[in-house]
Amino acid sequence: MASRTEMLMEKLRELQASSGEVEAAAIVSVDGLSMASALPAGIEEDRVSAMSAAMLSLGERIATELTRGELEQVNVKGENGYVILTAIGEEAVLTVLARKDAKLGLILL
């Protein structure tokens, strides 16, 4: 029987395989600890985890203080693509790196 981490990693690989627009993905605890990741060489898992948790925390604070309700997602657009952070319950965040020409509507489904 596969461990929880192995099952999560398989789901991340399936996400990448389902769309050529997804370059990398990770599931991170709100404390910044990596739960599973499918990252290319050159992208440090610990850095992705720490930045994802920090961005989720900041997004939650902004959403609350500006009366936007409970945070669902944070999107960052850069010249080389997107970083999409989606809250998974209260304990984790899904971080997806997408290409600059990605169709976000399809990724977000």
N, CA, C and O of each residue as an XYZ file, in Angstrom:
436
protein
N       0.842     -1.178      0.000
C       0.000      0.000      0.000
C       0.891      1.246      0.000
O       1.864      1.327      0.750
N       0.547      2.199     -0.840
C       1.336      3.422     -0.983
C       1.136      4.339      0.222
O       0.051      4.404      0.799
N       2.202      5.041      0.585
C       2.104      6.000      1.682
C       1.333      7.237      1.221
O       1.104      7.437      0.028
N       0.946      8.042      2.174
C       0.219      9.282      1.860
C       1.060     10.192      0.968
O       0.551     10.783      0.016
N       2.347     10.300      1.281
C       3.238     11.135      0.473
C       3.324     10.617     -0.954
O       3.280     11.400     -1.903
N       3.446      9.312     -1.112
C       3.509      8.726     -2.454
C       2.229      8.991     -3.237
O       2.273      9.284     -4.432
N       1.076      8.885     -2.552
C      -0.204      9.151     -3.223
C      -0.304     10.615     -3.649
O      -0.776     10.914     -4.746
N       0.140     11.523     -2.784
C       0.117     12.947     -3.125
C       1.053     13.238     -4.296
O       0.709     14.009     -5.192
N       2.222     12.629     -4.287
C       3.169     12.842     -5.388
C       2.596     12.322     -6.703
O       2.789     12.939     -7.750
N       1.900     11.200     -6.655
C       1.272     10.668     -7.865
C       0.213     11.635     -8.386
O       0.109     11.840     -9.595
N      -0.568     12.227     -7.495
C      -1.583     13.211     -7.911
C      -0.926     14.432     -8.550
O      -1.443     14.971     -9.528
N       0.197     14.867     -8.011
C       0.910     16.006     -8.594
C       1.441     15.663     -9.985
O       1.379     16.485    -10.900
N       1.959     14.454    -10.137
C       2.430     14.024    -11.462
C       1.272     13.959    -12.457
O       1.430     14.321    -13.622
N       0.111     13.498    -11.998
C      -1.076     13.454    -12.862
C      -1.481     14.862    -13.283
O      -1.862     15.083    -14.433
N      -1.401     15.816    -12.353
C      -1.718     17.209    -12.669
C      -0.782     17.723    -13.758
O      -1.229     18.363    -14.711
N       0.501     17.450    -13.624
C       1.462     17.883    -14.639
C       1.194     17.202    -15.980
O       1.266     17.843    -17.028
N       0.892     15.931    -15.948
C       0.663     15.180    -17.185
C      -0.621     15.609    -17.885
O      -0.727     15.506    -19.107
N      -1.595     16.087    -17.116
C      -2.888     16.468    -17.695
C      -2.810     17.760    -18.498
O      -3.686     18.035    -19.318
N      -1.777     18.546    -18.270
C      -1.638     19.815    -18.976
C      -0.165     20.137    -19.172
O       0.596     20.192    -18.206
N       0.235     20.347    -20.404
C       1.605     20.746    -20.689
C       1.914     22.144    -20.187
O       3.060     22.590    -20.237
N       0.893     22.832    -19.706
C       1.073     24.195    -19.210
C       1.560     24.229    -17.765
O       2.049     25.259    -17.302
N       1.431     23.115    -17.049
C       1.877     23.029    -15.659
C       3.327     22.559    -15.652
O       3.636     21.455    -16.099
N       4.207     23.406    -15.142
C       5.636     23.091    -15.105
C       6.049     22.389    -13.818
O       6.968     21.571    -13.822
N       5.376     22.705    -12.721
C       5.739     22.138    -11.431
C       4.566     22.283    -10.479
O       3.669     23.099    -10.692
N       4.587     21.472     -9.418
C       3.525     21.558     -8.416
C       4.052     21.039     -7.080
O       4.948     20.197     -7.027
N       3.471     21.565     -6.008
C       3.847     21.119     -4.669
C       2.659     21.278     -3.732
O       1.815     22.156     -3.915
N       2.611     20.425     -2.739
C       1.640     20.565     -1.657
C       2.452     20.845     -0.405
O       3.375     20.105     -0.062
N       2.091     21.928      0.269
C       2.870     22.447      1.386
C       1.951     22.674      2.577
O       0.813     23.110      2.409
N       2.437     22.381      3.779
C       1.655     22.677      4.978
C       1.668     24.183      5.227
O       2.539     24.892      4.724
N       0.706     24.664      6.000
C       0.661     26.099      6.297
C       1.870     26.534      7.127
O       2.147     27.728      7.247
N       2.585     25.567      7.696
C       3.803     25.859      8.451
C       5.036     25.932      7.561
O       6.134     26.216      8.039
N       4.856     25.674      6.260
C       5.967     25.757      5.327
C       6.741     24.472      5.138
O       7.868     24.494      4.643
N       6.152     23.351      5.526
C       6.813     22.059      5.345
C       6.268     21.373      4.102
O       5.058     21.345      3.878
N       7.157     20.829      3.305
C       6.740     20.144      2.086
C       6.053     18.833      2.433
O       6.562     18.041      3.226
N       4.895     18.614      1.831
C       4.169     17.357      2.005
C       4.406     16.447      0.800
O       4.479     15.226      0.937
N       4.524     17.052     -0.376
C       4.806     16.333     -1.623
C       5.145     17.368     -2.680
O       4.661     18.498     -2.634
N       5.981     16.974     -3.635
C       6.298     17.921     -4.701
C       6.705     17.197     -5.973
O       7.184     16.063     -5.950
N       6.500     17.886     -7.071
C       6.955     17.447     -8.388
C       7.603     18.679     -9.013
O       6.992     19.389     -9.811
N       8.852     18.910     -8.630
C       9.574     20.114     -9.040
C      10.743     19.746     -9.943
O      11.384     18.715     -9.737
N      11.025     20.576    -10.939
C      12.173     20.307    -11.807
C      13.487     20.614    -11.087
O      13.506     21.296    -10.063
N      14.566     20.103    -11.636
C      15.897     20.389    -11.093
C      16.109     21.897    -11.084
O      15.690     22.605    -12.000
N      16.759     22.368    -10.042
C      17.049     23.796     -9.948
C      16.044     24.572     -9.121
O      16.279     25.735     -8.792
N      14.931     23.949     -8.782
C      13.950     24.603     -7.913
C      13.989     23.875     -6.574
O      13.676     22.688     -6.490
N      14.376     24.601     -5.532
C      14.543     24.005     -4.210
C      13.201     23.831     -3.505
O      12.432     24.780     -3.352
N      12.944     22.614     -3.086
C      11.690     22.274     -2.417
C      11.478     23.107     -1.150
O      10.371     23.581     -0.894
N      12.534     23.283     -0.362
C      12.413     24.046      0.885
C      12.041     25.504      0.627
O      11.244     26.082      1.366
N      12.614     26.098     -0.413
C      12.302     27.499     -0.739
C      10.861     27.630     -1.218
O      10.151     28.551     -0.815
N      10.432     26.711     -2.074
C       9.048     26.734     -2.555
C       8.095     26.597     -1.374
O       7.092     27.306     -1.296
N       8.404     25.699     -0.468
C       7.546     25.474      0.698
C       7.446     26.718      1.571
O       6.349     27.127      1.951
N       8.582     27.315      1.888
C       8.593     28.496      2.751
C       7.869     29.672      2.098
O       7.079     30.356      2.749
N       8.136     29.908      0.816
C       7.494     31.032      0.122
C       5.996     30.809     -0.033
O       5.214     31.754      0.069
N       5.594     29.575     -0.278
C       4.168     29.270     -0.433
C       3.414     29.543      0.862
O       2.348     30.158      0.850
N       3.968     29.086      1.973
C       3.320     29.309      3.262
C       3.251     30.796      3.595
O       2.235     31.277      4.096
N       4.335     31.524      3.316
C       4.352     32.963      3.592
C       3.326     33.699      2.738
O       2.616     34.574      3.234
N       3.245     33.350      1.463
C       2.296     34.012      0.563
C       0.859     33.684      0.950
O      -0.011     34.553      0.893
N       0.605     32.447      1.339
C      -0.733     32.068      1.784
C      -1.125     32.875      3.018
O      -2.246     33.377      3.107
N      -0.212     32.997      3.958
C      -0.481     33.757      5.174
C      -0.776     35.219      4.858
O      -1.723     35.794      5.394
N       0.029     35.819      3.993
C      -0.191     37.211      3.601
C      -1.517     37.366      2.861
O      -2.263     38.312      3.111
N      -1.808     36.443      1.957
C      -3.075     36.483      1.224
C      -4.274     36.391      2.152
O      -5.269     37.092      1.962
N      -4.181     35.522      3.160
C      -5.270     35.388      4.130
C      -5.477     36.690      4.889
O      -6.611     37.108      5.124
N      -4.387     37.321      5.267
C      -4.495     38.584      6.009
C      -5.109     39.682      5.141
O      -5.969     40.432      5.605
N      -4.675     39.778      3.894
C      -5.229     40.781      2.977
C      -6.716     40.540      2.769
O      -7.516     41.470      2.863
N      -7.089     39.296      2.487
C      -8.501     38.972      2.245
C      -9.359     39.323      3.455
O     -10.460     39.856      3.310
N      -8.858     39.025      4.633
C      -9.610     39.306      5.858
C      -9.714     40.804      6.117
O     -10.806     41.323      6.345
N      -8.581     41.499      6.082
C      -8.580     42.922      6.421
C      -9.301     43.784      5.396
O      -9.795     44.861      5.729
N      -9.365     43.322      4.160
C     -10.077     44.077      3.125
C     -11.472     43.507      2.882
O     -12.094     43.758      1.850
N     -11.937     42.750      3.840
C     -13.289     42.165      3.854
C     -13.650     41.439      2.558
O     -14.730     41.637      2.000
N     -12.733     40.598      2.092
C     -12.982     39.791      0.888
C     -13.405     38.377      1.237
O     -13.632     37.560      0.345
N     -13.512     38.080      2.522
C     -13.918     36.738      2.934
C     -12.727     35.808      3.073
O     -11.575     36.239      3.108
N     -13.032     34.534      3.152
C     -11.993     33.527      3.332
C     -11.177     33.360      2.048
O     -11.736     33.270      0.955
N      -9.870     33.322      2.192
C      -8.978     33.193      1.041
C      -9.181     31.855      0.349
O      -9.261     30.812      0.999
N      -9.264     31.895     -0.966
C      -9.346     30.677     -1.764
C      -8.082     30.480     -2.590
O      -7.593     29.361     -2.740
N      -7.553     31.596     -3.130
C      -6.459     31.465     -4.078
C      -5.642     32.749     -4.163
O      -6.165     33.849     -3.979
N      -4.344     32.589     -4.446
C      -3.452     33.712     -4.720
C      -2.800     33.434     -6.074
O      -2.262     32.349     -6.295
N      -2.848     34.402     -6.970
C      -2.221     34.271     -8.284
C      -1.124     35.313     -8.428
O      -1.326     36.491     -8.131
N       0.036     34.867     -8.887
C       1.160     35.757     -9.137
C       1.526     35.596    -10.608
O       1.768     34.485    -11.079
N       1.566     36.715    -11.328
C       1.927     36.671    -12.742
C       3.263     37.368    -12.925
O       3.435     38.524    -12.538
N       4.201     36.653    -13.516
C       5.508     37.214    -13.836
C       5.744     37.104    -15.331
O       4.950     36.490    -16.044
N       6.816     37.688    -15.804
C       7.068     37.671    -17.247
C       7.311     36.263    -17.783
O       7.179     36.031    -18.985
N       7.664     35.323    -16.910
C       7.924     33.949    -17.355
C       6.816     32.966    -17.002
O       6.947     31.767    -17.246
N       5.730     33.466    -16.431
C       4.628     32.562    -16.121
C       3.917     32.912    -14.830
O       4.034     34.021    -14.309
N       3.176     31.935    -14.328
C       2.302     32.132    -13.176
C       2.706     31.232    -12.014
O       3.261     30.149    -12.198
N       2.409     31.716    -10.819
C       2.433     30.898     -9.616
C       1.015     30.980     -9.061
O       0.514     32.067     -8.775
N       0.381     29.837     -8.913
C      -0.998     29.780     -8.433
C      -0.989     29.020     -7.113
O      -0.579     27.860     -7.057
N      -1.443     29.679     -6.054
C      -1.506     29.054     -4.739
C      -2.973     28.896     -4.364
O      -3.723     29.872     -4.341
N      -3.374     27.679     -4.075
C      -4.761     27.387     -3.742
C      -4.812     26.720     -2.376
O      -4.134     25.720     -2.141
N      -5.617     27.276     -1.479
C      -5.763     26.695     -0.151
C      -6.424     25.324     -0.264
O      -7.395     25.146     -0.998
N      -5.880     24.363      0.476
C      -6.465     23.025      0.564
C      -6.890     22.857      2.013
O      -6.084     22.487      2.867
N      -8.138     23.126      2.282
C      -8.593     23.095      3.666
C      -7.886     24.167      4.471
O      -7.531     25.223      3.947
N      -7.685     23.886      5.749
C      -7.036     24.861      6.626
C      -5.577     24.511      6.902
O      -4.881     25.260      7.586
N      -5.113     23.390      6.379
C      -3.793     22.902      6.750
C      -2.754     22.888      5.642
O      -1.579     22.635      5.909
N      -3.163     23.158      4.388
C      -2.197     23.015      3.302
C      -2.506     23.957      2.150
O      -3.576     24.561      2.076
N      -1.531     24.060      1.253
C      -1.675     24.879      0.048
C      -1.100     24.099     -1.134
O      -0.055     23.457     -1.024
N      -1.802     24.168     -2.263
C      -1.313     23.604     -3.516
C      -0.661     24.741     -4.284
O      -1.300     25.755     -4.561
N       0.602     24.575     -4.625
C       1.340     25.572     -5.397
C       1.605     25.006     -6.783
O       2.173     23.923     -6.925
N       1.188     25.751     -7.807
C       1.365     25.318     -9.190
C       2.152     26.386     -9.938
O       1.829     27.571     -9.852
N       3.176     25.976    -10.665
C       3.916     26.871    -11.556
C       3.460     26.569    -12.974
O       3.553     25.434    -13.439
N       2.964     27.604    -13.660
C       2.427     27.426    -15.009
C       3.175     28.309    -16.001
O       3.715     29.355    -15.640
N       3.196     27.879    -17.232
C       3.865     28.621    -18.312
C       3.184     29.970    -18.539
O       2.028     30.166    -18.162
N       3.915     30.890    -19.158
C       3.373     32.238    -19.368
C       2.197     32.257    -20.330
O       1.374     33.170    -20.267
N       2.094     31.282    -21.212
C       0.974     31.232    -22.154
C      -0.132     30.282    -21.692
O      -0.993     29.893    -22.482
N      -0.105     29.917    -20.426
C      -1.074     28.961    -19.886
C      -2.496     29.520    -19.912
O      -2.718     30.715    -19.714
N      -3.429     28.642    -20.154
C      -4.852     28.974    -20.064
C      -5.282     28.669    -18.630
O      -5.570     27.523    -18.285
N      -5.321     29.705    -17.809
C      -5.566     29.509    -16.385
C      -6.905     28.852    -16.103
O      -7.019     28.070    -15.159
N      -7.908     29.151    -16.894
C      -9.222     28.549    -16.683
C      -9.167     27.037    -16.704
O      -9.853     26.384    -15.918
N      -8.366     26.471    -17.586
C      -8.246     25.016    -17.671
C      -7.464     24.448    -16.495
O      -7.782     23.368    -15.997
N      -6.448     25.169    -16.054
C      -5.646     24.704    -14.923
C      -6.463     24.749    -13.638
O      -6.343     23.862    -12.793
N      -7.283     25.764    -13.490
C      -8.026     25.967    -12.254
C      -9.224     25.036    -12.102
O      -9.824     24.973    -11.029
N      -9.578     24.317    -13.160
C     -10.722     23.397    -13.068
C     -10.478     22.337    -12.070
O     -11.333     21.477    -11.862
